[in-house]
Amino acid sequence: MDLNAVRTFVAAADTGQFQEAAAELEITQQAVSKRVAALEADLGVRLFTRTPRGARLTIDGQAFLPHARALLQAEERAAASVRPGSRALRVDVVGRRVAPAGLLRDFHRAQPGTALDVVTLYGADAAIAALKDGTIDATFRAVTMPGRRLPEDIEAVPVFDEPLMLFTGPGHEFAGARSVTPARLAGRRIWMPGNASGTEWAAYYDELAATFGFTIDVLGPDFGIESLLDTIADSTTVATFLSEQTPLVWPAGHDLRLVPLRDPTPVYPHCLLWRTDNPHPGLAALRDHLLANRPDRGGAETWRPTWAR
């Protein structure tokens, strides 16, 4: 149904004059007559009776009027649902227990008026495809993987270099160390069962391992963080990497340790990505917040992969 014709019908019904309806809609009286005639032809009934004083609704016109108003209200609600700033800002994070989710929570505390819709997509390729087709507004990724370039309409800005720490049980050889250099991990086993090949995080850890001579062990099913904590707690040889920004509750009695990595400190380079033509005001607010609150490492020596420098 032609909603312009419906809108014209409602204006004519409210004013009782085609001429006044034309003035209200800023069209000609002839255009009002044509739209009403087309609507009547579409419905197969007469909606108005022309009188010397104007236009009077027929019985069918009176029956149609409340539905016509409902159609126009539905049109307005539909438009408002996607009007920039009216819908929630949809942001992708790698997981809800990783640093970008914490960055997003901090933004929500600072900007509680910006509605958020948080989703988790698997891998940078899926996230970038979702940006391009408009499924999401923004994503947090380490994106500049070897041999890959971002599409021209996708922009990225570094927002957080996340320092890694060595995560061990109480019996591990480095459990009591105040800090450890990455070079001392040479020949050791770092267990990361979720480090799937082809992902941006696998590319990061593969280069980190190759640089400092340790082994990333991905063997075994990924039963989740609770199973990983149990395994690390009971092992004297197996460790993994975590961050102070990883919000975990450790089981009582495990005595797990987070040991800082120094000289250099490996940092995971989180970027915010978005489409350059996205007008959502919440996107600009998120970007400004992240850049304004980006931590200063104070000149500390850090390591990041060659493709993220």
N, C-alpha and C positions, 0 to 999 in steps of 0.2 A: 504494500500500500504506500502510495506517495505521501510522505509525512508533510511535505510542503502544502499539498492539497488539504490534508487534515488540519494543519495549522491555519490555513486560510478559512476553512469551514468554521473553526472555533472562533476566529476573529469576527467573521460575519455574524455568527450567532450571538456573540457578546455585544456587538455594536448595533445589530439590527439594520445595518446599512452596508451595502457593498462598497460604497464610496468611502465611508469611514474606515472600513476594514482595509481598503487599499492604502489610505493615508497611514494607518497604523503599521502596515507591513512594508511601506515604502515601495509599492508597486502600483501599476495602473489599475483602474477599475475593470478594464477589459481583461487583465490578467486574473483578477479575482473571479470574474465570471467564467473564464476558461478553466481555472482550477476546480471550481465547484462543479462545473458541468462534467469534467473528467471524473471526479470523485463519484458523482451520481451515476455516471455510466458504469464505473467500476463496481459499485454496489448494486446497481439495478433498481434504484428507488429515487424518488425526488426528495431532496432534503429541505428545500425552501419553496415557499409560495411568494412570488413577487407581488407587492401591494404598492399603492400610491405613496405610502409612508416608508417603504423600504422592503425588507425581506423578513418573512415570518417562517419559523420552523414548521415543517409538516410533522405529523405523528412519527414518521420514520426518522426525521431529523432530531426530534426530541429523544427518541430511543437511542440514537447513535451518539449524541453529544457527550454523555458521561464516559463512554468508551473512547471517544476521540480525545478527551482530556487525559484519560489514562495512558493512551498511546504517547502523547506528548510528554507526560511525566516520565514514562519509561525511557523515552529517547534521552531526556535530560540526565536520568540516573545512569544510563549506559555511557554517555559522554563523560560524566563526572568520574566514573570508575577508572578511566584511563587518563584523565586530565593530569598533567604534570603537577606533582605535589599532593594529589588527592589519593593516590594509591600508595601502598607501602613500597619502600625501596627494597628490591630483592637482591640480596648479596650472597654469593657463594663462598664458602670456606671449605678447606680440605677436610676438616673434621671439627667436631664441637669440643674436642679436648686439646686443641692445638692453639698456638699463639694468636693467629688471626681472629679466632673466635673471641679471645680476650680483648683484642683491639676493638672489635665490634661492640662488645659489652661496654667498654669504656666510652665509646662514642655515644651509645644509647643513654648512658648516665649523664653525659654532658649535653645531649640533645634529646631529651625525652619526648619532645613533640614530633620527632621524625619517626614515623612508623617503619618497622623493619620486618622483612620476611627473609629468614635465614635458611639457606638450602646447602646441601653438600653434594657436589658432583665429583666423579672419579677422574682425575687427571686433567692436565692443562688443555689437551685437545678438546675434551668435552666442554670445558668451561669456556674456551674461546669460541667454539661453535654456538654455545648458548648466548654469548654476548652478541655475536653477529646476527642471530635470528631474533633477538629481543626477548629471549626467555628469562634472562637475568639482566640486572643493571650493572653489576660490578662483581669482580672476583679477586681473591687474594691468591697469587701464584708466584713461584719462582720460574719465570717463563722463558728466559733466553737460553734455551737448551741448545746443545751443539747441533749445528746444521739447520736450525729452525729460525724463521723470522716471523714477527707479528704481522697480521694483515694491516693494510694501510689505514683502515678506519678504526683500528684498535690502538689505544694509547696505554702506556704503562709508566708508573712512577714508583721508585723504591720508597717503601714506607717503614720497614723495620728489618734490621739485621739482628736475627735471633741468636744469641750466644748458646752454643752447645755445651753440655756438661756430660761427664762420664757417670753412668748410673750403674752401681754395683751392689752386691750383697755384702754382708759383714765379713765374709771369709775371703774376699777377693784381694789380690796382692796390692791393689791401689786403694782399698777401702779407707785406710787411715791417712792417705796423703792429703796435704793441704791444697795441692794442685798438681796437675800432670801435664807435661808437654805432649802434644800429639805424636811427636817422634818416639816417645817411650811406648806407644801402643804397637809399634812395629812387631809383626809376628803374632799378635794377639787376635782373639776372635771377638767380633762385635756382632751380636745376634739381633737381626732385624727381620723377622718373618713376614712383615708386611711390605717389604721393600720390593715391590713388583717391577719387573723389567719394563722399560718404556715410559715410566712416569718421570715427572720432573724431580721428585725426591730421590729416585733411584739414580738418576744422572748426577745429582749432587753427591750422594754418598759414594758412588763408584769413583768419582774423581778424588774425593777426600781420602778414600782408602788407598788409591794408587799413589797419591802424593806422600802419604806417611807410612805405607807399608803394612798396614793391617788388613784383615780379611772381614768382609761383610758376609755373614752367614744368613742366608734366607731360607735354609732348609726347615722343614716341619710346617704343619698347618698353623695358620694364624688364629688362635683361639681367643684373641682379644687381650686387652691390657691386663686383666686380672691374672690370666695364665702367665703372661710375661713377667709380672711382678713376682709370682711364686717361683718361677724358674730362676730368675736373677738372684732372689734371696737365698736359694739353696745351693748356688754354684760358687766355686772358688776360681773359675776360669772364664765364665761367660759374663760379659757386660754389654750395655747398650748405650745409646745416646738419648738424653732427654734435655729439657730446658726448665729453668725456673718458672717460665710462663706456662708450663704444662700443668693444668689443674687436676692433680691426682690426689686421692686419699689413700695413703699407704696402710695396708693391714697392720694391726697391732702385733708387735713381736717380730716383724720382719727385719727391723734395724737396717733399712736400705740407706744407701749413701749417694749423694750428688756431689761429685768431685769436679771443681772448676778445671777447664782446659786453658792453658796459658802458653804464650810464646810459640806460636800465635794461638789466638782463640778462634776456632772455626765458627763462622756465623752463617745462618741460613738466610738467604736474601729474599724476603717477602716483598712483593710488589702489589700495587693495586692496579687492576686493569678495567677499562671501560670503553664504550663506544664514543667516539668523538662527537657524534650528533645526538647523544642522549640528553634531553633537556630537563630531566628530573632534578628539582632543586635540592633534594636530599643527597644526590650524588656529589654535587659541589660542596655541600656542607661536610660530607664524610671525607672527601679529599682534603679540604682545608684543615679539618681536625687532625687527620693523620700526619700531615706535613708539619703542622704547628707543634705536635707532640712527639715528633720523631726523636728517640733517645740519642744523646751525644755520647759516643764511646770514649771521649776524652783522649784521643790519640793512642789508645791501646792497639797493639799489633793484632790484626785479625787476618783470617784466611777466608777466601771465598773462591768458588771455581772460576776458571779462566773465562767462561762464557757469561759470568755475572759481574765482571769487573768494569 
